[in-house]
Amino acid sequence: MIANEAIALETAPSSTAEPGGNDPHRFDVREVWYPVYYLQDLDKSKIMRFTLLGVDLAIWWDKTGQSWRAFEDKCPHRLAPLSEGRINEQGWIECPYHGWAFSATGKCETIPQQNEGGKAEQSERACVRNFPTAEHQGLLFVYAGNPENAKQTKVPLIDPLEESPDKWVCLNTFRDLPYDALTLLENVLDASHIPYTHHRTVGNRANASKVDLEVIAAGKQGFEGLWEEGPRKGTLGSQQTHFIAPGLMWHDLTSKQFGRTMTVVYATPIRKGECRLFARFPFQFASKVPATFIKLTPQWYSHIGQNAILEDDQIFLYHQERYLEAAGGSEKIAKAFYLPTKADLFVLAFRKWVNEYDADPFPGESFPPLRSREALLDRYHSHTIHCRSCSTALRRIQKLREMAGILAAIAWITAPLLAVIATENTIPTVAISTGITLGLSALWWGLGKLERRFYEGRDIPPRNLPEKK
């Protein structure tokens, strides 16, 4: 069933406004709630920075109102970034340039340079633009459009998690990706790429088979799809797909082997050619053992593996979207792509939605200059520095490595002295000392190798490595 033949999705209740504005023929990508951070990665003592749809934001904790605030990252005085400032003793965000301070609504509370009795702070021009925020399902959302519409507009949530939050075990990660949110969504909606792109990570070429997709409902708010046979040649059962416009999708699969599993992706547009991915993997296992194993696994260790999976397609997606732009962009999708099978039906439905509802977040803009391969595989700036679990683990690994190196050096230096002192047991003493030195050196080397995994991804994806004979 093709998207334009599908049933229209139900509209939102009259008490709420649909995301994307009221125009039935256009999806306004600013009239939407977007996730910007996991709550666990925010620091209430610091001002965090994020760019949403090309607008720089300063995100900070308002201790008076006990909530997160999002301001445009520009002081109205001389346009200095507020994110370079501090949260002062009154609990206001303070500009680093001249000390202008702003309370939770963006109102200017003080201008240190004005004469006593001056009222310049009462002017609207002294206020900072304030974006509505909301906390749901462990995420901080920011409303990008008219603040008056925020309360009436639905926050895009994962419905099964909302219905029964206690029944799920969830793995979460995020990463700033060097390609568009549209490219990310198009990729994750395409389940047929997994056996090939992610061969030897989460896929296997041997599981590739025909993929007959069906779009069963579509409209301005997205579409719903079905893969009746499902992945791994039908051995796992049918898979449902939900695309919630403009930036949320999930695959939903229930199998006898693994229970119910979902692959959830939020794509938050940063600027042209860059987005933040929030990936969530909720599980309802038939057995308690896998859930216990997941809970015991350090989050930073899971993130290393998940970053590696993302890098399986990071390089070619970066170039693919530029080739599409050169071929005419989304509007020329039918001419640019050759899509002869039903495996591409969700890709077609997604691009049809983008074109029909004029939903490109950066119309007319071009991609930034090409990055090097090393920059594309950077993990530190795209994930580690923003992730509390990974940044903490990295600091501890670096300290442990430094200690192992110092102890190895001490053991190596003192080995000859021990041999001289232990005249009766020289050989065992030297052997023990040498063993300690080698052990500490191996630990130092191994920790160094682990440390690099927080900074950079592997250059050759596993699918391109020689097959073992």
N, C-alpha and C positions, 0 to 999 in steps of 0.2 A: 504494500500500500504506500503510495507516494504522499509526501507531506501535505500537498494541497488537496488531497482527497480525504485527509484524516478528519476526525471529529474535532470540533472546537473544544478547547479546554474550558472547564468551568471558571467563571469569573469570581473575583474575590467578593466577600460579603459587603453589603452597602456601608457598613461601619468602617471599612478600611479602604484605602486607595491602592490600586494596582501599581506595582513598580513600573517605572517607565513613562509616567505621565498619562494624561487623559486622551491624548490624540490616538484614535484607533489605528492610524496608519503609520505611526512613528513611535519607536521606543527611545525615549530620552534616557541615555545611559547615566545621566547625573541624578535623575530622580530615583535613586536606588541606595540601599544600604550595602556597604562593602566591608568584609573583614579586613583588618589591617594588622592585627597582632593576636597571637594566643595570649590570654591573660597571664599565664604562668611565665611568659618571657618579658613582661613589663616590670619596670623597677619604679616603685613609688617615690624614690628619692631623686630620680633623674628625669630630664626632659628627653623623650624619645622622638626620633624624626621619621617621617614616612612621606612619600609622594603619592598622591592619589589623583589619577586623571590629570597629571601635569601640575597639580597644585601641591606645594610643599606644606606639610603639616607639622606642628609641634604638639606632641601628645604628652600630657602631664596629669598627675594625680592631684585633684582638688580635695585637700584634707577636710575642708569645711563642709563641702557637700558630699564627701565620701564617694566620689565618682571620678571616672576618667574624663578628661576634657581634650578636645582637639581644636586648636587654633590654627589659622593660617600663619605660616612661619615667617611673618614679616611685621616688624614694629611699624606702626603708622607714622612714626616720627622721621626716621631716616632709613627705613626698610632693612634694618639689621635682622638677621635670623634670631628669633626668640629661642630656638633650640640651643643656641650657644650661651644662653643665660642661665638663670637658676630659679628655684622656687624659694622665695624669701621667707623671713620669719613670720610674716602675716599669712603665709600660705598662698601668695600671689605669684604669678610668673613674672619675672623681672628681666627686662631687656639688658643685654650685656654692654650696650653702647653708652647709654646715658641714664639707665636706672628707672626708666618709666616702668610702672608695674600695673598688671591687669588681673582682675579677679575673674571668677568662674564664667561669667557671661561674656567676657571680652571687654568689659568696661574698664577704662583707665582710672585707676585709683589715686595715682600720684605722679606728678611731674616735678622732680627735685629742683629743676633749674628756674621755675617760675617764681615771681615775687609773692610774698605773703598776701593771701587774699585773692590770688589769681584763680580763675575758673576754667582755664584752657582744657582741663581734663574732662569737663562736662560736654564738650563738643562731640558730635558723632564721629568726626574725623579722628578723634583720639582713640576710638574703639578698635579692637582687633576682631576680625571676622571669626565667628565661633561656629563650629560644625557640630550638629547633634551626634551623640554617641549612644551606644546600647551594648549591653553585655548579654550574650546568649551562648549556650553550649560551649563555654570555655573560650569564646572569641570576643574581641572588641570590634564592634562594627562602627563605621562612620557613615553618616548620610551626606552624600556629595552635592545634593541639589538645594532647592528652596527649603530652609529650615521649617517653614510653616507646614510643609507636607510630610515631615518626618514621622510624626506621631501616628498619622493615618496610613502610612505605607508599611506593608508587611516586611519584616526582616526575613531574608531567605535562610530558612533552617532545614535541617535534615529531618524530615517528618518521622521516620521510624525511631530516631533517637529521642525526639520530643515526646512521642507516645509512651515509650517505656525506657527511660534513661538508665535504670538500674540493671537492665538485662544485657547490657552491652559491655564488652571489653574493647577499648579503642586505642589504636596506634596513631599517633599524630606526627606530622612533620611539616616543614615549609621550606621554601627556597625562592630567592629572587632569580627569575629566569631571564635570559637575554633575548627573549622573543615575545611577541604580542600575546595578550590574553586570548585573542581569537584563535591564534595558532595553537595555544595550549588546549583550549576546549575542543577544537577540531581533532586534535591528536588523541585526547583521552576518550572522546566519544567513539573513536575507531578501535573497537576491540580486536579487529582482525590483525593488527600489527604486532600484537604481543608475542606470538610464537617465534617471530623472526627478529624483531628489534631486540627483544629481551631474552633471546635464547641464552641459556646457561645462567640467567639471573632469576627471573620469575616465569620464563617461558621455555618452550622446547619446540624446535622445528617439526619434530615428529607429530605434534598435536595439531598442526595446521590442517584445515579442511574447509569445505564450503561454509559460508556464513550468510544465511538467509535472514536478513533483518526486516522488521516491519514497524512502521510508524503508525501508532494507533490513535494518537490525539495530538493536535498541534494548534498553535495560535500565537498571539502576541506574547504570551507569558512563557512560551517554550514548547516543548513536545515530550511525549512519552513513547517509548519504543519497546519492542520485544524481540528477543532472539530465542525462538522456540526451542531449538536444539541445544543451544548453550555451548560454552567453551569445552575444550578437550574432547572434541568429537562426540559431544552429547553425554559424556560420562558424569557430568556434574549437575545436569538439569537446566531448566530454562533460566534465562537472565533478563531481568527488566532494566530499562534505562530511563532515567528522568533527567531532562534538561530544564532547569529553572532559570529563565532569563534574568539578567544577562550573563551571570558568571558562576552558576552552580550546576553541577551534574553528579549523578551517582549511578553506578551499576549495582543491582541487587540480585543476589544469587543464593538459593537455598539448596544444599545437597546433603545426602546421607553421610558422606564422608567427613565433611567439615562443618556442618550446621549452616547457619545463615551468615553470609559475609557481604560486606559492601565496600566498594571502592568509590570514595567521595573526593571530589576536587572542587575547590573554589579558585577562580582565576580573577585576581584583583588587578586592574590595569594601573600601572605606575605612570608610564609615558609610552610614546610610540616605540615599539621594539623592546619593551620590558614589562614584566608583570610579576606579582608575587603569587606563588602557588601555595595553597593550603591543602595538603593531602591528609585524608582521614580514612582509617581502615577499621570500621567497627565490626566486631565478631560476636556471634552467639554460638558457642561451641557445643557440640553434643556431649563432650567430655570436659571435666574440670581441669585436666592436665594442661592442655594448651593455654588456657586462660591464666593458670598459675605461672607457667613459663614466661608468658608475655609480661605479667606484672613484675616478675623478678628480674627481667632483662633491663639493664640501664638504658635510659632513653637515648643517651648520647651514642651508645653502641648501635641501637636501631637506626639512628639518623645517619650514621656512616654507611650502612647498607642501603638505606633508602636514597641517599645522595648518589650512590653508585648506579642505582636503577634509573634515576632521572638522567644521568649522563649517558645512558645507552642511546638516547635519541636527541640529546642536547645540541650536538654539532650539526646534524643534518636538518633539524627543524629550523635552526638559525638561518641556514642558507635557503631552505625551501621557501620560507615566507618572502624572502627577497626575490626569488624567482617568480613567485606568484604576483608580486607587485609589478615586476617588469612585464608580466604578461597581461596586465590590466586590472589586477586586484580581484577582490571578491565578486564584483559584478561580472567578471569574465570567467568565473569558475568553471562553467561547462566547457569552455573553449580551452582553458589552461590545463585542466585535469581531464584525463581519460578515465571514466568511471563506468565500466561495463557490467559490474556485478552488484548484487544486492548488499554485499559487504560494505559498500560505501553509502548506503542509504542514510545513515545518521549524519554523515559528513554533508551530504546534499541537503538534508533537512535543516542542519545548522546554518549552512551558507544561505539557504533560502530565507531563513529567519533574519539573518544579518541584512540581506539585500531588501527584503520586503518591508522591514520596519526601520530601515536607515539607522542601523544600530552600531556602525563602526565608531568606536570611541575617539578616534583621531582622524577624521576625514580630511583628506588632502595633505596630510603630513607624510614626510618621507622618513625612512629609517635612518638612524645615526650611522656614522662611519663604521666600517667593518672592524671587529675586534680580532685579536690574535687568538689562536687555538688555546694558548695557555690562559688567556683572560676568560674564555668561554668555560673553561673547566675549573675556574676559581671557586673554591668552597668557603674560604674564610670570610670574604666580604659579602657573599651571597647568602650565607647561612650562619656560620659559626659565631660571628661577632654579634649577631642578633638573637642567638639562642642561648638561654640561660644554662641549660643542661650541658651543651657542647662547650661553651666558653669556660664554664667552671671545670669541666673534665680536662680541657686543654691546659689550663693553669696548673692543675694537680699533676698531670702527666709531665709537664715541663719541670716542675719542682722535683718530682721523683726521679726524672732522668738526670737532672743536675746532681742530685744526691748520689745516684748510682755511679756517675762519672767520677765524682770526688772520691768515693769509697774505693772504686777500682784503681784510681791513681795511687791512693794511699797503700792499698794492698800490693801493688806492683813495686812501689818504692821500698816498702818495708820487708819484702820477701828476702832480699840478700841478708838483711840484718837478722831476721829470724833464723836463717840457715846458719849464721855464725854463732848465734846464741845457743841454738839447739844442737850441740855437738854430738850428742848420743843418738838423736832421732832426726838427722838432717834430711834424709830422703822423704819420710812421711810429712815432715813440716813443710818442705818445699812443695810437695805434691798438693797438700791442703791449701797452702797459700796461692799456688798457681791456679787451683780449681776455683778458689774464691774470686781471684782476679778475672779469670775467664767468664765465670758466671755473672759477675757484675758488668763486665764489658758486653756480654750478650744481652743483658737486661737493658743497658744503655742503648745498644744498637736497636733492639726491638722496640723500645719506647720511642726512639727517633723515627722509626718507620711508621709507628702508630700516629705520632704527632703530625707527620706529613698528610695523613688522611683527613685531618681537620682543615688543611690548607688547599689541597688540590685534588682533582679527580684523576682517574687513570686515563691515559692517552688512548689506549686501544680497548674498545669494548669487548667483553667476553665472546660475543657472537663471531668476532673476527679472528679469534685465536685458533690455532690449529686444533683439530679434533684429536682427542686421545685415541690411540690405536689399541 
